[in-house]
């Protein structure tokens, strides 16, 4: 039996090679891997001893040789293949262990295109694909986490077709992801990120019980191991719908840096948000906005869930809690609650992946765009169009409402007063309906919105929304501007003594 080992990530490779040698494998290796194995006392053949050719062109050509690919690709069950291999002195290679040049690490540390080009692996993917194609006869190992399982399968004689097929699938995933990363990088560098092909590659983090509905399968896939590194289950099992709601809640709560923000989400829309002196106060204030909708909702906590807050949340039924951190005694508060699900990022504050791009499925394809983000200077540089300027508290409330509105389904309006969301209208077909729905809900909840700051994520097309806001006692408004009737909107604001600001930036979320 022969094994070819050529890896960039050398984690665990020495022990793996030693175990293979102990199982009577002859080891063939290349470059740095060969050097490491020799230093560690592993008997190995250098690749040129097999190919009878030296490495060429600064290492660009070393494994692209019939002695290598013939040894991998020839079918042992076909007499003609066996005969041709024997005629040309090609010996079989029964296991290929390869991981590829660190392209991702290279582009993260340098913009030098020559260096980047040299870190595009050619021989590695060729060997991986050859071994994967001939998985009937060859084991292909591309993941360091599979080393122990491979050794065990060989040792216990469980190197079955099914086992090799699983390795084959992983190998093709490996090369597909690698080529996708290179293509995406080249398009980003030379085509502003929008080439003729767009590749979206994720790694499965876990299966969900089902999709949006029980008859649909579902799973969470992650970029750059974000959830593996930043999501821990403490209680329950995350569903497909939980993950979309968690996404909405965390995005809003985490948008406020180190402030103790708490966001309550129901069906991907915020029904409560506040920033208090601490997360306990924030939750109490956030719940006041719409305690009816909060029932069965998702609570995101930009801080630590302690026992006091846990006991307060436990007064109603919430389905999911996601907190930056969770105290152990807080977790015990929910010991008797079977339906609640609790997750943490095990960090001081909630963190976001800050994905550069965003996409949505449409029938027959997907639309792809740069991710939207609220920049602090949008509010700082907002232009005051009204005769009255906002107070410092109003400006603070406008900033909070502005960030919440940018992450809420359009058409939307958000009312904030004293760092607490007091009313919200979202997902409406007209902006005035959103404004009226928000005020109607606030009235039902017994919330006084007078003195509140109002934000719209897009311009008000008519003055009617300003009229409604004035009737409710709104004192400050911020919007993008850009309507053909902006003059009417400004005039209305001045009639009511409302401070009105235009940012010039729209934040639709459809």
C-alpha positions in Angstrom: 0.0 0.0 0.0 1.2 3.5 -0.8 0.1 6.9 0.5 0.9 10.3 -1.0 1.0 13.1 1.6 1.3 16.8 0.5 -0.2 19.3 2.8 0.0 23.1 3.5 -1.7 22.7 6.9 0.6 20.4 8.7 -1.5 20.0 11.8 -1.4 16.4 12.9 0.3 15.2 9.7 3.3 13.7 11.4 1.2 11.4 13.7 -1.0 10.5 10.7 2.0 9.5 8.6 3.5 7.5 11.5 0.2 5.6 11.9 0.1 4.9 8.2 3.7 3.7 8.3 2.8 1.4 11.2 0.0 0.0 9.0 2.6 -0.9 6.3 2.0 2.1 4.0 4.9 3.4 2.0 4.9 7.2 2.2 5.5 9.5 -0.7 5.7 13.2 0.0 6.7 16.6 -1.4 8.5 19.7 -0.5 7.9 21.0 3.0 5.9 18.0 4.0 8.6 15.6 3.0 11.2 17.7 5.0 9.0 17.7 8.1 8.4 14.0 8.0 12.1 13.2 7.6 12.9 15.5 10.5 10.4 13.6 12.6 11.8 10.3 11.7 9.1 9.2 9.3 10.5 7.1 6.4 9.3 8.7 3.1 10.1 8.8 -0.6 10.5 12.3 -2.0 8.2 12.9 -5.0 11.1 13.1 -7.5 12.2 9.6 -6.6 8.8 8.4 -8.0 8.5 10.7 -11.0 12.2 10.6 -11.9 11.8 14.3 -12.6 12.9 17.2 -10.3 10.5 19.9 -9.1 10.4 22.6 -11.8 9.6 26.2 -12.3 9.9 27.2 -8.6 7.8 24.3 -7.5 4.9 25.0 -10.0 5.4 21.5 -11.5 6.1 18.5 -9.2 3.1 16.2 -9.0 1.7 16.7 -12.5 3.2 13.5 -13.8 1.9 10.1 -15.1 3.7 8.3 -12.4 1.6 10.1 -9.8 -1.7 10.5 -11.6 -1.5 7.1 -13.2 -0.8 5.6 -9.8 -3.9 7.3 -8.5 -6.3 7.0 -11.4 -5.9 3.6 -12.9 -8.7 1.2 -12.1 -7.6 -1.9 -10.3 -10.7 -3.8 -11.5 -9.9 -3.3 -15.2 -7.2 -5.7 -16.5 -6.2 -3.3 -19.3 -5.6 -0.5 -16.8 -3.5 -2.9 -14.6 -1.6 -4.1 -17.7 -0.8 -0.5 -18.9 0.3 0.5 -15.4 2.7 -2.4 -15.2 4.1 -1.8 -18.7 5.0 1.8 -17.7 6.2 0.9 -14.2 3.4 2.8 -12.5 2.7 1.7 -9.0 -0.6 2.2 -7.4 -1.2 5.0 -4.9 -3.9 3.9 -2.5 -4.3 6.9 -0.3 -3.9 10.6 -1.1 -3.7 13.2 1.8 -3.7 16.7 0.4 -4.8 20.1 1.6 -4.3 23.2 -0.6 -2.2 26.3 -0.7 -3.4 28.9 1.8 -5.1 31.2 -0.7 -7.5 32.7 1.8 -4.8 33.5 4.3 -2.7 35.0 1.5 -5.4 37.5 0.3 -6.1 38.4 3.9 -2.5 39.6 4.5 -1.3 41.0 1.2 -2.5 42.8 -1.9 0.6 41.7 -3.9 -0.9 40.1 -6.9 2.2 38.1 -7.8 2.3 36.5 -4.3 -1.5 35.8 -4.6 -1.1 34.1 -7.9 1.7 31.9 -6.5 -0.6 30.8 -3.8 -3.1 29.3 -6.2 -2.7 25.6 -6.0 -2.6 23.5 -9.2 -1.1 20.1 -8.4 -3.0 19.8 -5.1 -6.6 20.1 -6.6 -5.5 17.8 -9.5 -4.5 15.1 -7.1 -7.6 15.6 -4.9 -9.9 15.3 -8.0 -8.0 12.3 -9.3 -8.2 10.4 -6.0 -11.9 11.4 -5.5 -12.8 10.3 -9.1 -11.2 6.9 -8.4 -12.7 6.5 -4.9 -13.5 2.9 -5.6 -9.8 2.2 -5.2 -8.3 5.2 -3.4 -8.9 7.0 -0.1 -8.8 10.8 -0.4 -8.2 12.7 2.8 -8.6 16.5 2.7 -9.6 17.3 6.3 -7.2 17.0 9.3 -10.2 16.1 11.4 -10.6 12.9 9.4 -7.1 11.6 10.2 -8.1 9.5 13.2 -11.2 8.1 11.5 -9.2 7.1 8.4 -6.6 5.3 10.5 -9.3 3.5 12.5 -11.1 2.5 9.3 -7.9 1.0 7.9 -6.9 -0.7 11.2 -10.4 -2.1 11.8 -10.8 -3.1 8.1 -13.8 -0.8 7.8 -12.4 1.0 4.7 -15.7 0.4 2.9 -17.0 1.8 -0.3 -19.5 3.9 1.7 -16.6 5.3 3.8 -14.5 6.2 0.8 -17.6 7.7 -0.9 -18.1 10.1 2.0 -14.4 11.1 1.7 -14.9 11.6 -2.0 -17.9 14.0 -1.5 -15.9 16.0 1.0 -13.0 16.2 -1.4 -15.1 17.6 -4.2 -16.6 20.1 -1.8 -13.1 21.1 -0.8 -11.9 21.8 -4.3 -15.2 23.4 -5.3 -15.0 25.8 -2.4 -11.3 26.5 -3.2 -12.0 27.4 -6.8 -15.1 29.4 -5.8 -13.0 31.5 -3.4 -10.4 32.2 -6.2 -13.1 33.1 -8.7 -14.9 35.4 -6.2 -11.6 37.1 -5.3 -10.7 37.7 -9.0 -14.2 39.2 -9.7 -13.9 41.3 -6.6 -10.5 42.6 -7.6 -11.3 43.2 -11.3 -15.1 43.3 -11.7 -16.2 45.1 -8.5 -17.5 41.8 -7.1 -20.1 41.2 -9.8 -18.7 38.8 -12.4 -20.5 36.5 -14.7 -20.6 33.9 -12.0 -21.3 34.3 -8.3 -20.4 31.6 -5.9 -22.0 31.3 -2.4 -20.2 28.7 -0.3 -21.2 27.8 3.2 -20.2 25.0 5.6 -23.0 23.2 7.5 -23.1 24.2 11.1 -26.0 22.0 12.1 -29.3 20.6 10.8 -32.5 22.2 12.0 -35.4 20.0 13.0 -37.1 21.1 9.8 -37.4 24.2 7.6 -40.1 26.9 7.9 -42.7 24.1 8.1 -42.5 20.5 9.2 -42.6 19.1 5.7 -39.4 21.0 4.7 -35.9 19.9 5.5 -33.6 22.6 6.8 -30.0 23.3 8.0 -27.8 26.3 8.9 -24.8 26.9 6.8 -22.1 29.3 7.9 -19.4 31.5 6.4 -15.9 31.4 7.9 -17.1 29.2 10.9 -19.0 32.2 12.3 -21.5 30.2 14.2 -19.1 27.5 15.2 -17.0 30.2 16.9 -19.8 32.4 18.1 -22.9 30.4 18.8 -23.4 27.9 21.6 -26.6 26.1 22.6 -27.3 26.1 26.3 -30.9 24.8 26.2 -33.1 23.5 23.4 -32.6 23.1 19.7 -32.5 26.0 17.2 -35.1 25.7 14.4 -35.0 27.3 11.0 -37.3 30.0 12.0 -35.4 30.6 15.3 -32.3 31.3 13.3 -33.9 33.9 11.0 -35.5 35.6 14.1 -32.2 35.4 16.0 -30.5 37.0 13.0 -32.9 40.0 13.1 -32.7 40.4 16.9 -28.9 40.2 17.1 -28.3 42.6 14.2 -30.3 45.3 15.9 -29.0 44.7 19.5 -25.4 44.4 18.3 -25.6 47.7 16.3 -25.1 49.7 19.4 -21.5 48.7 20.3 -21.1 48.3 24.1 -24.4 49.8 25.1 -26.7 47.5 27.0 -29.3 47.2 24.2 -32.1 44.6 24.3 -34.2 43.8 21.2 -37.4 41.7 21.1 -38.3 40.1 17.8 -41.5 38.4 16.6 -41.6 36.9 13.1 -38.4 38.7 12.1 -39.7 42.1 13.1 -38.8 44.1 16.2 -41.7 44.5 18.7 -39.5 46.0 21.5 -36.2 47.8 21.8 -34.5 49.9 24.5 -31.2 51.0 25.9 -31.3 51.5 29.7 -28.7 51.8 32.4 -28.2 48.0 32.3 -29.7 45.1 30.4 -32.4 44.5 33.1 -33.7 48.0 32.7 -33.4 47.8 28.9 -35.5 44.6 28.8 -38.2 46.1 31.1 -38.4 49.2 28.8 -38.3 47.1 25.6 -41.2 44.9 26.8 -43.5 47.9 27.3 -43.6 48.6 23.6 -45.7 45.5 22.7 -45.8 42.9 25.4 -48.6 41.0 23.5 -46.4 40.4 20.5 -43.4 39.7 22.7 -45.1 36.5 23.9 -43.3 33.6 22.2 -40.7 35.9 20.7 -37.0 36.2 20.6 -35.0 38.3 23.1 -31.4 39.4 22.2 -29.3 40.8 25.0 -26.2 42.8 24.3 -24.6 41.8 27.6 -24.9 39.1 30.2 -28.1 37.3 31.1 -27.9 37.2 34.9 -30.4 35.6 37.4 -32.3 38.8 38.0 -33.0 39.4 34.3 -33.7 35.7 33.8 -36.4 35.8 36.5 -37.9 38.9 34.9 -38.0 37.3 31.4 -39.5 34.2 32.9 -42.6 36.1 33.9 -43.9 35.6 30.3 -43.3 32.9 27.7 -40.5 33.7 25.3 -39.3 31.1 22.9 -35.7 32.1 22.5 -33.0 34.0 24.4 -29.7 34.9 22.7 -27.3 36.7 24.9 -23.7 37.7 24.7 -23.1 35.7 27.8 -25.2 33.7 30.3 -24.5 33.2 34.0 -25.0 29.6 35.1 -27.4 30.4 37.9 -29.5 32.4 35.3 -29.7 29.2 33.2 -31.2 27.3 36.2 -34.1 29.7 36.3 -35.5 28.0 33.2 -34.9 24.4 34.3 -38.6 23.6 34.4 -39.4 25.4 31.2 -39.1 22.8 28.4 -40.0 25.0 25.5 -37.6 27.8 25.9 -34.3 27.8 23.9 -31.2 29.6 25.1 -28.1 30.5 23.2 -25.0 32.5 23.8 -22.0 33.9 21.9 -19.8 33.6 25.0 -18.6 37.1 24.5 -18.9 40.4 26.4 -21.1 41.9 23.8 -23.0 40.5 20.8 -20.9 40.3 17.7 -21.8 40.4 14.0 -20.0 38.7 11.1 -20.2 41.9 9.0 -20.7 40.1 5.8 -19.6 42.2 2.8 -22.4 40.9 0.6 -26.1 40.0 0.9 -28.4 37.9 -1.3 -32.0 36.8 -1.5 -33.5 33.9 -3.3 -36.0 34.6 -6.1 -37.7 32.0 -8.2 -35.1 30.8 -10.6 -32.1 32.4 -9.0 -31.0 35.0 -6.5 -30.4 38.7 -6.3 -27.0 39.7 -5.0 -25.8 43.0 -3.5 -23.3 44.7 -1.3 -24.5 44.5 2.3 -26.3 47.6 3.7 -25.0 49.2 6.8 -25.7 52.4 8.7 -22.7 54.7 9.0 -22.4 56.9 12.0 -21.7 59.9 9.8 -25.2 59.6 8.2 -26.8 61.0 11.3 -23.9 63.2 12.3 -24.0 64.9 8.8 -27.8 64.9 8.5 -29.0 68.3 7.2 -31.5 70.2 9.4 -34.3 71.4 7.0 -36.6 72.8 9.7 -36.5 76.1 11.6 -36.1 74.2 14.9 -33.1 72.0 15.6 -33.4 68.9 17.7 -32.3 68.8 21.3 -29.5 66.4 22.4 -31.9 63.9 23.7 -33.9 64.0 20.5 -30.8 63.5 18.5 -29.9 60.5 20.6 -33.4 59.0 20.1 -33.2 59.7 16.4 -30.0 57.8 16.2 -31.5 54.8 17.9 -34.6 54.8 15.8 -32.6 55.3 12.6 -30.6 52.1 13.2 -33.7 50.1 14.2 -35.6 51.3 11.1 -32.7 50.3 8.8 -33.1 46.7 10.0 -36.9 46.6 9.9 -39.0 45.5 7.0 -40.1 48.3 4.7 -42.3 50.3 4.6 -41.5 51.2 8.2 -41.5 54.0 10.8 -40.0 53.8 14.2 -40.8 56.0 17.2 -38.3 56.3 20.0 -38.6 58.2 23.3 -35.9 58.3 26.0 -33.9 55.5 24.4 -37.0 53.3 24.2 -38.9 52.2 21.1 -42.5 53.3 21.9 -44.1 52.5 18.6 -43.3 50.8 15.3 -45.1 50.2 12.0 -43.4 47.8 9.5 -44.0 45.8 6.4 -46.8 48.1 5.2 -47.8 48.9 1.7 -47.8 52.7 2.4 -45.8 54.8 4.7 -48.7 56.7 6.1 -50.3 53.3 7.0 -47.1 52.3 8.8 -47.2 55.6 10.8 -50.9 55.2 11.7 -50.5 51.5 12.6 -47.6 52.3 14.9 -49.6 55.0 16.7 -52.7 52.8 16.9 -50.7 50.1 18.5 -49.1 52.5 21.0 -52.5 53.7 22.0 -53.7 50.2 22.6 -50.6 49.6 24.8 -51.3 52.8 26.7 -48.0 54.4 25.6 -47.6 58.1 25.4 -45.5 58.9 22.3 -45.6 62.7 22.8 -42.0 64.0 22.6 -40.8 61.0 20.6 -38.4 61.0 17.7 -39.7 59.5 14.5 -37.6 57.8 11.8 -38.6 56.6 8.4 -36.2 54.4 6.4 -37.3 56.1 3.1 -38.7 59.5 2.3 -42.2 60.6 3.1 -44.0 61.1 -0.2 -46.7 63.3 1.3 -47.1 65.6 4.3 -49.9 63.3 5.8 -47.4 61.3 7.8 -46.1 64.5 9.3 -49.6 65.6 10.2 -50.2 62.2 11.9 -46.9 62.5 13.8 -47.6 66.0 14.9 -51.0 65.0 16.2 -49.2 62.3 18.3 -46.8 64.9 19.7 -43.6 63.9 17.8 -40.9 66.5 18.2 -38.2 65.3 15.8 -38.0 63.4 12.5 -35.2 62.1 10.4 -35.7 60.7 6.9 -33.6 60.4 3.7 -35.4 63.1 1.8 -35.7 63.0 -2.0 -39.4 63.2 -2.6 -40.8 65.7 -5.2 -42.9 67.0 -2.3 -40.0 67.5 0.2 -41.0 71.2 0.4 -44.4 70.3 1.6 -43.0 68.0 4.2 -40.6 70.6 5.4 -43.4 73.2 5.5 -45.5 70.8 7.6 -42.7 70.2 10.1 -42.2 74.0 10.5 -46.0 74.4 11.1 -45.8 72.1 14.0 -42.4 73.1 15.3 -40.9 69.7 14.5 -37.2 69.3 14.0 -36.7 67.7 10.6 -33.5 66.2 9.2 -32.6 64.7 5.9 -29.7 62.1 5.6 -29.8 61.6 1.8 -29.4 57.8 2.4 -32.2 55.3 2.1 -32.3 52.0 4.0 -34.9 49.8 2.4 -35.2 46.2 3.8 -37.6 44.2 1.6 
